[in-house]
Amino acid sequence: MTDTVTDRFLRYVVIDTQSDPQSPAQPSTEKQKNLGHVLVAELLAIGLSDAHMDEHGYVHATIPSNVDRPVPVICFCSHMDTAPDFTGTNVKPRILQNYGGGDIQLTGDPQQVIRVSDNPVLLDQIGNDIITTDGTTLLGADDKAGLAEIITAAQFLVDNPDIRHGTIKLLLTVDEEIGRGVDKVDVAKLGARFAYTVDGETAGHIEDESFSADGVDITISGVAIHPGFAKDKMENAIKIAGAIIDRLPRDIAPETTEGKEGFIHPTGVTGSMEKAALSFIIRDFTEDGLAAKEAMLEALVKEVMAGYPGSSHTFTVRQQYRNMKSVLDRHPEIVDNAVEAVRRAGMVPVRGSIRGGTDGSRLSFMGLPCANIFAGGHAFHSPLEWVSRQDMERAVKTLVELAKIWEERA
């Protein structure tokens, strides 16, 4: 097989794999398995004889060691699902070859324009080949770029046995976008000591710090009565929910924060006059900051509820993931080796934090310390998503160099 990373990527993005947060199944959508079957077939074809999909929809494979001394087993991980935020059905990828600069108007919806002002990293892409959608769907670079890069790197290592490396495990997950990406992963069975998620953005970037994250669910039980006889009696749960949302601080929201600033973000509201439900995600880089925001939200809810004495509510906090830095700081070689791999692949390494979380955040606290490295995509979860061919190729080279470095430094 001589598929390039771009060949693979274009093949993967046309397979609809959106996950569904409302579904209790694992995976949340059966269509994710459609891509999983394709990946298993490709991994078997390049010579990874143990490639398979397990009962949870995860795809596993092993690149066997080709040296006769102990080398730490590492794992490369990416996810198959795309975000529920925007449709991933009937994706039509477009390649803008030899990008000359300027804004990119998408062909399927003239209202959709990838603007340099919103994507200043485009200034580093002059002369490169830019892959976009037609503007009517998301692209799926998050994280099908990572899938394509991992499998292309695996093929390169298999085809070049003179490159010395230890055992490398591949873990391709489902449902990452809805926070369940590694719920069913058996870390002991996987058998890796350290890992990398290939799920970041800008080429050369390595992330060893993430948000800590919780979800909050609020239910409101109002006082329902016929509106014709409601004076001084009705307490409309919908209005109570609206009052809570209206009281949210404007300066602690995703749209008004950046860098290391956390936020409180409403993600869903449903209801009737009698009952309403609100869902929130809370994010901060420290657990103290997370707890403070949850206390702020709970106090706000109680203040609103005090004006509705006949109504009641529940306030439930669900832990989602924690900042992986506290784990990775105990294993500095993970990031040190990634920095050197990026450098050898011809880029200037940039070490930083991610305003989000990846499967690596969860894996790190499950006993598999895991950093995040770039996949090259940008403007995730939107019709303006894009990735360049050259950045995906740089990611492939970085993974190959990582394999070599772990063997050299064992």
MARNUNU-895381 format. One record per residue (C-alpha): residue in three letters; residue number from 1; x, y, z. Coordinates in steps of 0.05 Angstrom, whole numbers, plus 32768, in hexadecimal, padded with zeros to 4 digits. Example, Ala and Ser with C-alpha at 12.3 -4.5 7.8 and 13.67 -1.06 7.14 Angstrom:
<pts>
PT   type   seq     c1     c2     c3
PT    ALA     1   80F6   7FA6   809C
PT    SER     2   8111   7FEB   808F
</pts>
This chain:
<pts>
PT   type   seq     c1     c2     c3
PT    MET     1   8000   8000   8000
PT    THR     2   801A   8045   7FEE
PT    ASP     3   7FE3   8071   800A
PT    THR     4   7FF9   80B6   8020
PT    VAL     5   7FDF   80D5   805F
PT    THR     6   7FB2   8101   8033
PT    ASP     7   7F96   80C4   800F
PT    ARG     8   7F82   80A6   8051
PT    PHE     9   7F66   80E7   806D
PT    LEU    10   7F3A   80F3   8030
PT    ARG    11   7F20   80AC   8036
PT    TYR    12   7F0F   80B2   807F
PT    VAL    13   7EEC   80F6   8080
PT    VAL    14   7EB4   80E0   8051
PT    ILE    15   7E9F   80AB   8083
PT    ASP    16   7E6C   80CA   80B3
PT    THR    17   7E82   80BB   80FB
PT    GLN    18   7E5F   80EF   8126
PT    SER    19   7E55   80DA   816E
PT    ASP    20   7E15   80E6   8194
PT    PRO    21   7E15   80FF   81DC
PT    GLN    22   7DCC   80E9   81E5
PT    SER    23   7DDA   80A1   81D5
PT    PRO    24   7DED   8072   820F
PT    ALA    25   7E0C   803F   81E0
PT    GLN    26   7E57   8031   81D7
PT    PRO    27   7E68   8049   81A4
PT    SER    28   7E31   807D   81A6
PT    THR    29   7E25   8075   815B
PT    GLU    30   7E2D   8035   8134
PT    LYS    31   7E47   805B   80F7
PT    GLN    32   7E89   8067   811B
PT    LYS    33   7E96   801D   8111
PT    ASN    34   7E92   8027   80C5
PT    LEU    35   7ED3   804D   80C9
PT    GLY    36   7EEE   801C   80FC
PT    HIS    37   7EE6   7FE2   80CB
PT    VAL    38   7F0B   800A   8096
PT    LEU    39   7F44   8018   80C6
PT    VAL    40   7F4A   7FCF   80DB
PT    ALA    41   7F4E   7FBA   8092
PT    GLU    42   7F84   7FED   8083
PT    LEU    43   7FAD   7FD9   80C0
PT    LEU    44   7FA9   7F90   80AD
PT    ALA    45   7FBD   7FA1   8066
PT    ILE    46   7FFD   7FC5   807D
PT    GLY    47   8011   7F88   80A6
PT    LEU    48   7FF7   7F93   80ED
PT    SER    49   7FDA   7F4E   80F6
PT    ASP    50   7FB8   7F5A   8139
PT    ALA    51   7F8F   7F95   8120
PT    HIS    52   7F47   7F8F   8138
PT    MET    53   7F0A   7FB4   8151
PT    ASP    54   7EF4   7FA1   8197
PT    GLU    55   7EAE   7F9D   81B3
PT    HIS    56   7EAF   7FE6   81C6
PT    GLY    57   7EBF   7FFF   8180
PT    TYR    58   7F09   800E   818F
PT    VAL    59   7F3C   7FFB   815A
PT    HIS    60   7F7D   7FDC   8174
PT    ALA    61   7FBD   7FC8   8151
PT    THR    62   8006   7FBD   8162
PT    ILE    63   8046   7FCF   813E
PT    PRO    64   8075   7F9B   815A
PT    SER    65   80BA   7FAE   8174
PT    ASN    66   80F4   7FA0   8145
PT    VAL    67   812B   7FA5   817A
PT    ASP    68   8143   7F70   81AB
PT    ARG    69   8145   7F9B   81E9
PT    PRO    70   8110   7FB9   8216
PT    VAL    71   80F0   7FFA   81FC
PT    PRO    72   80B4   801B   821E
PT    VAL    73   8074   8009   81FA
PT    ILE    74   8053   8049   81E1
PT    CYS    75   800E   8054   81C4
PT    PHE    76   7FF5   8082   818D
PT    CYS    77   7FAB   8095   8196
PT    SER    78   7F77   80BB   816E
PT    HIS    79   7F2C   80BA   8168
PT    MET    80   7EFB   80A7   8131
PT    ASP    81   7EBE   80D1   8144
PT    THR    82   7EB0   8117   812F
PT    ALA    83   7E8C   814B   8159
PT    PRO    84   7E40   8151   815E
PT    ASP    85   7E48   819D   8158
PT    PHE    86   7E41   819E   810C
PT    THR    87   7E2C   816B   80D9
PT    GLY    88   7E5F   8139   80BF
PT    THR    89   7E30   8119   808C
PT    ASN    90   7E43   811B   8042
PT    VAL    91   7E87   813C   804C
PT    LYS    92   7EA4   8156   800B
PT    PRO    93   7EEE   8165   8016
PT    ARG    94   7F10   8198   7FE9
PT    ILE    95   7F5B   81A1   7FDD
PT    LEU    96   7F75   81E7   7FD0
PT    GLN    97   7FB9   81D9   7FB3
PT    ASN    98   7FF3   8209   7FBB
PT    TYR    99   7FCD   8239   7FE8
PT    GLY   100   7FE0   827F   7FD4
PT    GLY   101   7FC6   82A4   8012
PT    GLY   102   7F86   82CA   8022
PT    ASP   103   7F41   82B4   8038
PT    ILE   104   7F24   8272   801F
PT    GLN   105   7EDC   8273   8008
PT    LEU   106   7EBC   822F   800C
PT    THR   107   7E98   8217   7FCD
PT    GLY   108   7E5A   81F7   7FEA
PT    ASP   109   7E44   8233   8014
PT    PRO   110   7E5D   8278   8000
PT    GLN   111   7E4E   8291   8046
PT    GLN   112   7E85   8264   8062
PT    VAL   113   7EC9   8285   805D
PT    ILE   114   7F0A   826F   807F
PT    ARG   115   7F26   82B3   8090
PT    VAL   116   7F70   82C0   809D
PT    SER   117   7F5B   82F0   80D4
PT    ASP   118   7F3C   82B6   80F9
PT    ASN   119   7F72   8284   80E4
PT    PRO   120   7FB4   82A9   80E7
PT    VAL   121   7FD9   8266   80E2
PT    LEU   122   7FC5   8267   8098
PT    LEU   123   7FFE   8298   808F
PT    ASP   124   802D   825D   809B
PT    GLN   125   800B   8233   8065
PT    ILE   126   801D   825A   8026
PT    GLY   127   802E   8228   7FF0
PT    ASN   128   800F   81EE   8016
PT    ASP   129   7FD2   81C5   8002
PT    ILE   130   7F95   81D6   802E
PT    ILE   131   7F5D   81A4   8037
PT    THR   132   7F18   81C0   8049
PT    THR   133   7ECF   81AC   8043
PT    ASP   134   7E9F   81CC   8012
PT    GLY   135   7E83   81F4   804D
PT    THR   136   7E45   81C9   805A
PT    THR   137   7E64   8198   808B
PT    LEU   138   7E9E   8193   80BB
PT    LEU   139   7EDC   8173   809F
PT    GLY   140   7EEE   8141   80D5
PT    ALA   141   7F38   8154   80DB
PT    ASP   142   7F28   814C   8125
PT    ASP   143   7F3F   8116   8128
PT    LYS   144   7F41   80F2   80E5
PT    ALA   145   7F82   8117   80D7
PT    GLY   146   7F9E   80F3   8114
PT    LEU   147   7F84   80B0   80FB
PT    ALA   148   7FA3   80B9   80B7
PT    GLU   149   7FE6   80CF   80D5
PT    ILE   150   7FEB   8095   8105
PT    ILE   151   7FDB   8061   80D1
PT    THR   152   8009   8080   809E
PT    ALA   153   8041   8081   80D2
PT    ALA   154   8032   8039   80E2
PT    GLN   155   8038   8026   8098
PT    PHE   156   807A   804C   8093
PT    LEU   157   8098   8027   80CE
PT    VAL   158   8081   7FE3   80B4
PT    ASP   159   809C   7FF2   806F
PT    ASN   160   80DF   8009   808B
PT    PRO   161   80F7   7FD3   80BB
PT    ASP   162   813C   7FF4   80C0
PT    ILE   163   811B   8029   80EC
PT    ARG   164   8125   800F   8133
PT    HIS   165   80EB   8015   8162
PT    GLY   166   80C9   7FF3   819D
PT    THR   167   8082   7FD9   81A0
PT    ILE   168   804E   800D   818D
PT    LYS   169   8005   8005   819D
PT    LEU   170   7FCF   8027   8174
PT    LEU   171   7F8E   803A   8195
PT    LEU   172   7F58   805A   816A
PT    THR   173   7F1D   806E   8195
PT    VAL   174   7ED3   8080   818E
PT    ASP   175   7EA9   80B6   81B0
PT    GLU   176   7EE2   80E4   81C4
PT    GLU   177   7EB9   8121   81B0
PT    ILE   178   7E84   8111   81E3
PT    GLY   179   7EB4   8103   821C
PT    ARG   180   7EB1   80B7   821B
PT    GLY   181   7EED   80A8   81EF
PT    VAL   182   7F12   807A   821E
PT    ASP   183   7EDA   8064   824D
PT    LYS   184   7EE3   801B   823A
PT    VAL   185   7F2E   8018   822D
PT    ASP   186   7F51   7FE1   8253
PT    VAL   187   7F94   8003   8260
PT    ALA   188   7FB4   7FC5   827E
PT    LYS   189   7FA0   7F9C   8241
PT    LEU   190   7FB8   7FD2   8212
PT    GLY   191   7FFD   7FC8   822F
PT    ALA   192   801D   800C   8222
PT    ARG   193   8045   8035   8255
PT    PHE   194   803E   8079   8234
PT    ALA   195   8012   8097   81FE
PT    TYR   196   8006   80D0   81CE
PT    THR   197   7FC3   80E8   81B4
PT    VAL   198   7FCB   8104   816E
PT    ASP   199   7F93   8136   8175
PT    GLY   200   7FB0   817C   8178
PT    GLU   201   7FB0   81B6   8148
PT    THR   202   7FEC   81DF   812F
PT    ALA   203   8028   81B9   8114
PT    GLY   204   8060   81B4   8147
PT    HIS   205   8034   81BC   8184
PT    ILE   206   8037   818D   81BF
PT    GLU   207   8006   8192   81F9
PT    ASP   208   8013   8177   823E
PT    GLU   209   7FDD   819E   8261
PT    SER   210   7F92   819E   8259
PT    PHE   211   7F54   81B9   827A
PT    SER   212   7F37   8196   82B6
PT    ALA   213   7EEE   818B   82A5
PT    ASP   214   7EAB   817D   82C6
PT    GLY   215   7E64   817B   82AE
PT    VAL   216   7E2A   8198   82D6
PT    ASP   217   7DE2   8182   82CE
PT    ILE   218   7DAA   81AD   82EC
PT    THR   219   7D62   8198   82EF
PT    ILE   220   7D2A   81C7   8302
PT    SER   221   7CE5   81B4   831A
PT    GLY   222   7CB6   81EF   8312
PT    VAL   223   7C6D   81FA   8325
PT    ALA   224   7C3F   81EA   82EB
PT    ILE   225   7BF8   8204   82E8
PT    HIS   226   7BC6   8219   82B2
PT    PRO   227   7BDE   825D   8298
PT    GLY   228   7B98   8279   829F
PT    PHE   229   7B9C   8270   82EB
PT    ALA   230   7BE7   8279   82F4
PT    LYS   231   7BEC   82BC   8319
PT    ASP   232   7C19   82B6   8356
PT    LYS   233   7C1B   826A   834D
PT    MET   234   7C41   8256   830E
PT    GLU   235   7C8D   824E   8310
PT    ASN   236   7CA1   823F   82C9
PT    ALA   237   7CDE   8211   82C7
PT    ILE   238   7CF1   822C   8282
PT    LYS   239   7CF5   8273   829D
PT    ILE   240   7D1D   825C   82D9
PT    ALA   241   7D4F   823A   82AA
PT    GLY   242   7D52   827A   8280
PT    ALA   243   7D60   82A4   82BE
PT    ILE   244   7D9A   8276   82D1
PT    ILE   245   7DB9   827D   828C
PT    ASP   246   7DAF   82C8   828C
PT    ARG   247   7DD4   82CE   82CE
PT    LEU   248   7E13   82AB   82B4
PT    PRO   249   7E50   82D9   82B8
PT    ARG   250   7E61   82F4   8274
PT    ASP   251   7EAC   82F1   8280
PT    ILE   252   7EAF   82A7   8292
PT    ALA   253   7E97   828B   8250
PT    PRO   254   7EBC   8268   8216
PT    GLU   255   7EB0   82A4   81E9
PT    THR   256   7ED1   82D4   821A
PT    THR   257   7F0C   82AB   8235
PT    GLU   258   7F4F   8293   821A
PT    GLY   259   7F92   8277   8231
PT    LYS   260   7F8E   825B   8277
PT    GLU   261   7F4A   8279   8286
PT    GLY   262   7F12   8248   8295
PT    PHE   263   7EC8   824E   8287
PT    ILE   264   7E80   823A   8296
PT    HIS   265   7E5C   8225   8257
PT    PRO   266   7E12   8211   824F
PT    THR   267   7E0D   81D8   821D
PT    GLY   268   7DC4   81C6   821F
PT    VAL   269   7D80   81DB   8238
PT    THR   270   7D3E   81B7   8233
PT    GLY   271   7CFD   81C0   8257
PT    SER   272   7CB4   81CB   8261
PT    MET   273   7C8D   81F6   8292
PT    GLU   274   7C92   81BF   82C7
PT    LYS   275   7CDA   81A6   82BD
PT    ALA   276   7D1A   81C0   829D
PT    ALA   277   7D61   81A6   8297
PT    LEU   278   7DA2   81CB   828B
PT    SER   279   7DE5   81AE   827A
PT    PHE   280   7E28   81D1   8283
PT    ILE   281   7E71   81C2   827A
PT    ILE   282   7EA3   81E2   82AA
PT    ARG   283   7EEC   81EA   8297
PT    ASP   284   7F2A   8202   82BB
PT    PHE   285   7F74   81F0   82BC
PT    THR   286   7F73   81E6   8308
PT    GLU   287   7F44   81BE   8333
PT    ASP   288   7F3D   81F9   8363
PT    GLY   289   7F26   8224   8328
PT    LEU   290   7EF6   81EE   8312
PT    ALA   291   7ED8   81E8   8358
PT    ALA   292   7ED2   8234   835E
PT    LYS   293   7EAB   8238   831C
PT    GLU   294   7E7D   8200   8332
PT    ALA   295   7E70   8222   8375
PT    MET   296   7E62   8263   834F
PT    LEU   297   7E2F   8241   8322
PT    GLU   298   7E0D   821E   835C
PT    ALA   299   7E08   825F   8383
PT    LEU   300   7DEA   8281   8346
PT    VAL   301   7DB7   824A   833F
PT    LYS   302   7DA3   824F   8388
PT    GLU   303   7D9B   829A   8381
PT    VAL   304   7D6C   8291   8346
PT    MET   305   7D45   8259   8368
PT    ALA   306   7D3A   8285   83A6
PT    GLY   307   7D0A   82AE   837B
PT    TYR   308   7CE0   8270   836D
PT    PRO   309   7CCE   8254   83B2
PT    GLY   310   7CA0   821E   8397
PT    SER   311   7CD4   8200   8368
PT    SER   312   7D0F   81D2   8375
PT    HIS   313   7D4F   81BE   8352
PT    THR   314   7D88   818C   8350
PT    PHE   315   7DD1   819D   8342
PT    THR   316   7DFD   8163   832C
PT    VAL   317   7E47   8167   831C
PT    ARG   318   7E67   8131   82F0
PT    GLN   319   7EB2   812B   82EB
PT    GLN   320   7EC9   8127   82A3
PT    TYR   321   7F16   812B   82A1
PT    ARG   322   7F50   814C   82C4
PT    ASN   323   7F8E   8173   82AF
PT    MET   324   7FC0   8140   8295
PT    LYS   325   7FFB   816B   82AA
PT    SER   326   7FFB   8150   82F0
PT    VAL   327   8009   810B   82D4
PT    LEU   328   8038   811F   829B
PT    ASP   329   8065   8147   82C9
PT    ARG   330   8078   8105   82E9
PT    HIS   331   808E   80EA   82A6
PT    PRO   332   80B5   8122   8283
PT    GLU   333   80D1   80F3   824F
PT    ILE   334   808D   80F0   822C
PT    VAL   335   808F   813A   8219
PT    ASP   336   80DB   813D   8213
PT    ASN   337   80D9   8106   81DD
PT    ALA   338   809F   8128   81B9
PT    VAL   339   80C5   816A   81B8
PT    GLU   340   8101   8148   8199
PT    ALA   341   80D6   8124   8166
PT    VAL   342   80B6   8165   8150
PT    ARG   343   80FB   8184   814A
PT    ARG   344   8115   8149   8120
PT    ALA   345   80D8   814F   80F4
PT    GLY   346   80EF   8195   80E1
PT    MET   347   80C3   81C1   810D
PT    VAL   348   80CD   81EE   8149
PT    PRO   349   80AC   81CA   8184
PT    VAL   350   8076   81F2   81A9
PT    ARG   351   8062   81D7   81ED
PT    GLY   352   8021   81EF   8209
PT    SER   353   7FDC   81E2   8225
PT    ILE   354   7F9A   81D0   8203
PT    ARG   355   7F59   81F3   8212
PT    GLY   356   7F34   81B2   8212
PT    GLY   357   7F43   816A   8221
PT    THR   358   7F54   812D   81F9
PT    ASP   359   7F52   80E2   8204
PT    GLY   360   7F98   80EE   8220
PT    SER   361   7F7C   8114   825C
PT    ARG   362   7F53   80D8   8270
PT    LEU   363   7F88   80A5   825F
PT    SER   364   7FBB   80C9   8289
PT    PHE   365   7F90   80BE   82C7
PT    MET   366   7F81   8076   82B3
PT    GLY   367   7FCA   8063   82B9
PT    LEU   368   7FE2   8074   8273
PT    PRO   369   8007   80B7   8274
PT    CYS   370   7FF6   80D9   8233
PT    ALA   371   800A   811A   8211
PT    ASN   372   7FE7   813A   81D5
PT    ILE   373   800B   814A   8194
PT    PHE   374   7FF4   816F   8157
PT    ALA   375   7FCC   8152   811E
PT    GLY   376   7FCA   8192   80F5
PT    GLY   377   7F80   81A2   80F2
PT    HIS   378   7F60   81E6   8100
PT    ALA   379   7F1B   8204   810E
PT    PHE   380   7F01   81C2   812A
PT    HIS   381   7EB7   81B2   8130
PT    SER   382   7EA3   81E2   80F9
PT    PRO   383   7E9A   81E7   80AE
PT    LEU   384   7ED8   8213   80AD
PT    GLU   385   7F05   81D9   80C2
PT    TRP   386   7F45   81CF   809B
PT    VAL   387   7F87   81AB   809A
PT    SER   388   7FC4   81AD   806C
PT    ARG   389   7FE3   8171   804A
PT    GLN   390   8028   8187   805F
PT    ASP   391   8016   818C   80A9
PT    MET   392   7FF9   8145   80A8
PT    GLU   393   803A   812E   8088
PT    ARG   394   8061   8151   80BF
PT    ALA   395   8037   812C   80F3
PT    VAL   396   8047   80E9   80D2
PT    LYS   397   8091   80F9   80D5
PT    THR   398   808B   810E   811E
PT    LEU   399   806C   80CB   8130
PT    VAL   400   80A3   80A5   810C
PT    GLU   401   80D8   80CE   8130
PT    LEU   402   80B5   80C1   8172
PT    ALA   403   80B9   8076   8167
PT    LYS   404   8104   807D   8159
PT    ILE   405   8112   80AA   8195
PT    TRP   406   80F1   807B   81C7
PT    GLU   407   811E   8043   81AD
PT    GLU   408   815C   806E   81AE
PT    ARG   409   8151   8086   81F5
PT    ALA   410   813B   8044   8213
</pts>
